[in-house]
Amino acid sequence: MGYKVTVDHNKCNGDGECVDICPVGVYELQEGKSSPINADECLGCESCIEVCPTSAITVEDQ
């Protein structure tokens, strides 16, 4: 079972908190916004959701 990770770029402020907190390196900053470049690695821990100040991230079961 995997997870679908999405970032709403309209909400993302590009602070990189999700990049720093993710234990498996799902996110990378691209053009000042977070992008889930390694979404297949997501563990579903939702740490990224907790640290995102703009609620731009969703993690859903697939």
VENKA-V637891 format. One record per residue. N is the residue number from 1. PSI is psi in radians with two decimals (NA if undefined). OMEGA is omega in radians with two decimals (none if undefined). D_LAST is the distance of its C-alpha to the last C-alpha in Angstrom with 2 decimals. Layout:
# VENKA-V637891
N|PSI|OMEGA|D_LAST + N|PSI|OMEGA|D_LAST
This chain:
# VENKA-V637891
1|2.42|-3.14|6.60 + 2|-3.06|-3.12|5.54 + 3|2.53|3.05|5.24 + 4|2.07|-3.11|6.04 + 5|2.19|3.11|9.72 + 6|2.59|3.07|12.28 + 7|2.18|3.07|16.00 + 8|1.80|-3.07|18.30 + 9|-0.32|3.06|21.33 + 10|-0.46|3.13|23.58 + 11|-0.50|-3.04|23.10 + 12|2.24|3.11|22.93 + 13|-0.01|3.05|26.40 + 14|0.42|-3.12|25.97 + 15|-0.28|3.05|27.27 + 16|0.18|3.13|25.07 + 17|-0.69|3.14|24.33 + 18|-0.64|3.11|20.65 + 19|-0.77|-3.09|21.96 + 20|-0.62|-3.02|24.38 + 21|-0.46|-3.04|22.28 + 22|2.13|-3.10|19.21 + 23|-0.26|-3.09|20.03 + 24|0.16|3.03|18.30 + 25|0.72|3.14|19.30 + 26|-0.65|-2.98|16.16 + 27|2.67|3.03|18.45 + 28|2.48|3.07|21.68 + 29|2.20|3.11|24.11 + 30|2.13|-3.13|24.84 + 31|0.67|3.07|27.57 + 32|0.16|3.14|27.60 + 33|2.64|3.10|23.95 + 34|2.40|3.09|20.96 + 35|2.32|3.12|18.52 + 36|1.37|-3.05|15.36 + 37|-0.37|3.13|16.92 + 38|0.82|-3.06|15.26 + 39|-0.50|3.13|11.65 + 40|-0.35|-3.13|10.86 + 41|-0.15|-3.04|13.11 + 42|2.31|3.12|11.44 + 43|-0.17|-3.12|12.18 + 44|0.35|-3.10|10.78 + 45|-0.37|3.10|14.48 + 46|0.33|3.05|14.63 + 47|-0.64|-3.14|18.16 + 48|-0.69|3.13|17.76 + 49|-0.72|-3.11|17.19 + 50|-0.61|-3.09|20.27 + 51|-0.18|-3.11|22.50 + 52|1.99|-3.08|21.70 + 53|-0.24|-3.09|24.81 + 54|0.11|-3.14|23.64 + 55|0.74|-3.10|20.18 + 56|-0.21|-3.01|18.86 + 57|2.40|2.97|15.56 + 58|2.48|3.07|12.26 + 59|2.08|-3.10|9.41 + 60|2.57|3.01|6.34 + 61|2.51|3.05|3.78 + 62|NA|none|0.00
